[in-house]
Amino acid sequence: MYKFYRAMGLINNTLKTAGKLDPISLTLCIVGSRKIYREDNYAQSPWHIFAPNLKIYGFDADPEACDEANAALEAQGIHWFERHYPLALGRAVGEATLYITRATHCSSLYEPNLSYTSRFQGFNPSLNIEATVQVETTTLSAFAQEKGLESVDVLQVDVQGADLDVLKGGEALLAATTLGIIIEVEFSEVYRGQPLFSDIDAYLRGQGFVLFDLLTNDGWCRLPRYLSPLRSQRRTGQLLWADAIYLRDLLSHDQQPQNAHLQTPVHLLKLAAIADALDFPDYALEILVHLTLEYGENPQWNCRQEIFSILEQVQPLMDRDITELPIAQLLLQPGG
């Protein structure tokens, strides 16, 4: 599961202080929302910048995990909306087999590929199948229709091989509203018959998303062979999985009809805030410059003052004349 390791970003902090984020709301859907790490407390995550205009919908096939998360939220007294639903999301409404593994967070709608994973150190016995149960499945689109959920700004998916099914089960909603996707991808069949990174990447590129990063800092992303006593200090094993971050590029000069309806000032500002929350401040700043140059006649979208304030707070720039920077020159020219 994707974990945050940084505090509120400089850009979002500056925008929040200036009141620029006040009209912005964010809806985050987390499929596979079992809370395992301290970072899974979203009061400690960069998404907290959007509170109280923050809505988090979590989904997990384990009812106990959802009950625990909801009880903890009630005791915490949060000032945003967050609710976890005991639902198995997939490609279609129906029934499926849930393979419950010894490590519960490895359970999946796809059967663990034990003949393959047993060749690696660390997988077994976590993926050993303890039981199988029949579960009802639904889709993100069906849930949204039932709950009146009109948009999903950011989708986070970690469902052990069934990730592409979740995307396809929410295709219309995601195409219409979603700006960022964080999704677990596998490069080999950890689960039998599962879609791999190449399948997910092709699908998301076809939906107008751009791959920004593959996060492989988790020690379990690369595993060595079980039988071999030899280990490389540079290459710790085969790359088996990663967390992929996809964002829309609303500034592209290429024709991307999938993104045309999202090229509005409110979506641009929201995308900039999402990019900073995901630790892409360079992209966030590029968007803010574009927003200011294209829509800056309206004070609500003019971020010129905030951009200069951000630059003035960057330590390596404190001894420089920031007006000489290309970004500053662009904003200082007539009409900027």
N, C-alpha and C positions, 0 to 999 in steps of 0.2 A: 504494500500500500504506500502511496506517495506520502512522504513526510516533510514537513516544513522545518527548516533549521535557522530561520532568520526572523528578526523582529520586523515591525512595520517599516515599509520602504520609505526612503527620503521623499520620493515624488508624491506618494499617496499621503504622507504626513503633511506635506506642504499644501496639497490640494484640499485636504480635510480642514486644515487650519484656516484656509482662505474661504471656506464655505463652498468650494467648487463641487464637492461630492454630495452636497445636501440633496440635490434633486435626483441623485442616482440611487437606484435600488439594484440589488443583486440576488438572483436566485441560483442556488447551487444544489445540484442533485448528485448524491454519492451512492453509487450502486456497489454494494459490498462494503457497508458502513460500520462493520464491527469495529469497536474501539479497542485497539491493541496497545498503541503507544501513547505516551504523554502528549505528543503533538496532535493526536486525534481529538483533543479538547480544543474546539475551534475558537474558544475565548483567547487561546494563545497563538492563533494562526493569523496570517495577514488578511484573511477574509473579515476579521473583526472590524476592520476599518469601515466597512459598509454598515455596521450596526448603527441605529436600530432598523435600517432599511435592508436587512439581510434575512433571507429565507433559506433554510437548509432542509432538504428532504433526503433522508437516508433510507436505504433499502438493504435488507439482509434476510436470507432464507431462514435464519435461526431466530425464532421468537424470543428466546431467553436473552440473546444479545441485544435485541431491540428493547425489551423491557428494561434491561439494566441501563441502557443508554438514556432512555426516556426518564427513568427514575432519577438518574444522576443529574439530568438537566433540570428537573423540577426542584431538586434540592439546591442546585446551584443558583437558581433564580436569574436566568439569562434575560438579556434585554433585546433579543432578536428571536425570530421564529425558528425552531429546530424540532423536527419530529422524525422518528425512525419507524419504518413500517416493515412488518414481517412478511415480505413478499419476495418471491423469486422472479426476477425480471429476465425476459428472454426475447426471442424473435416473434413469438406468437402466444396467444392465449390458449392454454391447454394443460396437458400433464407431461411431466418428465421425471426421470429417475435422478435423484440426488445421491451422489456418492459421498457418504460421510467418512472422513478420514480421521486417523488418530490425532493429528493436529487439526483441530476443527476449522481453523482459518484456511486450510488447504482443500476443504470440501468443494465439490464442483458438480455441475450438471454434465460434465464430461468425465469419463472413466480415467483415473490415473494410469499412466503408461508405465507400470512398474518394471516391465522388462527392460525399459530404457533408463528410467531414473535410477535403478539399482546399480547402474554402472558408475554413478557419481557419488562422491563422498558428501554426506549430509542430508540427502533427500529422504532416505528410508531411516526409521520407520514412519516418518511424518505423513507420508502418502499412503500408508497401508489402509486398506478399506476396512472400516469397522462395521459398517451397515449400509444398506441402501433403502431408501424410502421413496415413495411416489409423492410428488408435490405438484400443486397447481402452479402454473406459470402465468404471468401476465406481461404486458408490455409497458414501456414508459409512456407511450402515446395513450394507451387505455387508462392508465392511472391519471394522466394529466386531464383527460376528458372527464373522468369521474370526479376529480377534485377541483376542476375549473382552473387548472394550472396553465397559464397562457404562454409562459416563456421559461426557458432554461438557459441562463447566461453561461454557466460553466457546468460541465459534466465530468465527474470523476468516476472511473470504472475500474474495479479490481475484483473480478469474479472467476478467476482461475480457469481461463480458457474459453469462457463463454462471452467474452467482451464484445466481439463483433456482433453476436446475436442481440446484445443489448442495444447497440447502435442501430441496427436494422429495425428493432422494435420501437424505436423512437425517431425514425428517419424524418418524417414530415415536421415534427416539432423541432428537431435539431437543425434542420435546414432553414427553418424560418427564423430561429431566435438565437442559436448558440454561437458564442464567440470563442470559447476555449474548451479544450478537451484534454484531460489527463487520463491516460489509459495504460493498463499493464499489457505488455506485449511479450510473447514468447518467440524465440527463434528456432526452437525445436519442439517436437510434440511431447511436452511434459504430460499432457492429457491426450488420450487417443482421439484422433480425428479433429482436433481443435484447429481453428484458424490461426495462422501465424502472423508475425509482424508484416510480412509482405502483403498479406490479404487485407489487414487493417489499414496499412498505409495507402494502398491503392484505393480503398473505399473512401477514406477521409480526404484524400487529394481530389477525388471525384466530387466530393461535397464542398470543395472550396477551402479546405483547411491546409495549412502549411506546417510541416514538422519543424519545431524549434529546437528540440533537444531530446536525447535519450539519456535518462538518468540511470547510471550503473554503479552508484556509490554504495549500494547495499551489498554487504559481503556475500549474500546468497545469489547475486546475479551471475557470478562466475564460480563454477565448481570444478575441482580436479577429479580425475578418475579414481574410483574407489580402490582398484587393485594396485595402482602405481605408488611406490614410495618416493618418486621423484616429483619435485615441485619447482616451478620457475618463480623467481622473485619478481620478474617483470610481468609475466602472464600467469595469473593465479588459477586459470582454468578456462573451460569453454564458456562463452557468453550464452546463457540460456534464456534470460529474460531481462526486461528493463521497464521503467516507467517512461512512456513517451508523452511529450507535451506538444499539443497542436494548437495553433492560434489562426485566426483568419488574418489575411493581409488585406486590409481595407484601403491601402495606399497604392496597391499595384497598378501599374499602367497597362498591364495585360488585360484583355477582356476576360472577366470572371463573372459571368451572369449569376452564379450562385451567391455572389456577395453584393450585388447591386442594391438590393432592398435594405441592406445594413449600412450603407454609406451615408449615414446621417450624423449630425453633430452629437446627439446623445449616445449613439452607438460608438462613435469614435472616442468620446471621453470615457465611456465604460470600458472599452477595449484597452485604453491606456492604463486605466487603474488595474485591470486584470493582469496586464503584462507586468506592471510593477510588482503586484502581489506575487507573481510567479518568478520574480527575480530577473526580469528582462528590462532593466531601466533604460537601456539604449533605445529599445523599440518604443517604450512608453513615451520617452522624450520626443522621438521622431513623430509620433502621432500627435502629441500636444502642439508641436510646431505647425504641422499640417492643419490642425483644428484652428489654430490662431490665425494662420494666413488665409484660410478659406472662409471662416465663419466669424472672424474676430470683430466685425462691425457690431455684433451682438455681445455685450459685456459678459453674458453668461458663458460664452464659449471662448472668450479671449483670455488666454493663459500666459500672456507675455510677461506680466509681472511675476507670476509664480515660477516661470521658467528661469528668469534671472535670479530669483531667490534660491532656487534649487542649485544653480551653478555656483552661487556665492557660498553655499554650504559644503561644497565638495573640497576636501582637504588639499588634493594636489593642485587645485585651481586658485587657492586663496592668495598665492603670491603672484598671480598673473592678472593682466588686464583682460577680464572676460569679454569685453566688447570687441576684442580682436579675434575671438573664436568664430569659426564659420557659422555656427548656429546663432550667435549673437548678431553677426553681420546680416544674416537673413532677416532677423526680426527687427533690426534697426533701419533697414532700407525703407524708402517711402512705400507706404501701403502695408508694411510689416507690423 
